[in-house]
């Protein structure tokens, strides 16, 4: 039993020498969703607090991002989040893709699949109330309709 504990401890120490890259890509304000869609401060605060750590180039890395293997899981979540939707580069999406991403936002919020439950462990302020969910759904639907109307012309 002692040997197993020693091996696990040594392995834990060794993996600390493989840190994650915490460098965020540079920001281009003219491409950010909140700016280009002229989001109200109230809605912007909700989106920033509940979505931007994983779905933007403005990720904030908490204390546990310095400890492997939790740091690896965190980095994977951020990479996957940005891959699926990056609010920091939203303006680069074609209008049809923007509409699709907004539909996904609506669906994920309606089904309470986002933010992830695991995200709440270290970010209680990101937990959405029923009222906030309704506000976001209403807002994303409005932006989706505006984007669709702009596509017609």
Long-range contacts (C-beta under 8 A, 24 or more apart in sequence): 15-68, 15-69, 16-67, 16-68, 18-68, 19-66, 19-68, 19-71, 20-65, 20-71, 20-72, 20-74, 20-75, 21-75, 22-59, 22-61, 22-65, 24-57, 24-58, 24-59, 25-57, 25-88, 26-57, 27-57, 27-58, 27-88, 28-88, 28-89, 30-91, 31-88, 31-89, 31-90, 31-91, 31-92, 32-56, 32-87, 32-88, 32-90, 32-91, 33-87, 33-88, 33-90, 33-91, 34-87, 36-90, 36-91, 37-90, 37-143, 39-139, 42-135, 43-135, 43-136, 43-139, 46-128, 46-132, 46-135, 46-136, 47-87, 47-136, 49-123, 49-125, 49-126, 50-114, 50-115, 50-126, 50-127, 50-128, 50-132, 51-87, 51-114, 51-115, 52-87, 53-78, 53-119, 53-123, 53-126, 54-78, 54-80, 54-81, 54-82, 54-115, 54-119, 55-81, 55-82, 55-84, 55-85, 55-86, 55-87, 56-82, 56-86, 56-87, 56-88, 57-82, 57-86, 57-88, 57-89, 58-88, 62-122, 62-123, 64-122, 77-116, 77-118, 77-119, 95-147, 95-150, 95-151, 96-151, 98-147, 99-144, 99-147, 99-148, 99-151, 102-140, 102-141, 102-143, 102-144, 102-147, 103-144, 105-136, 105-140, 106-137, 106-140, 106-141, 106-144, 109-133, 109-136, 109-137, 109-140, 110-137
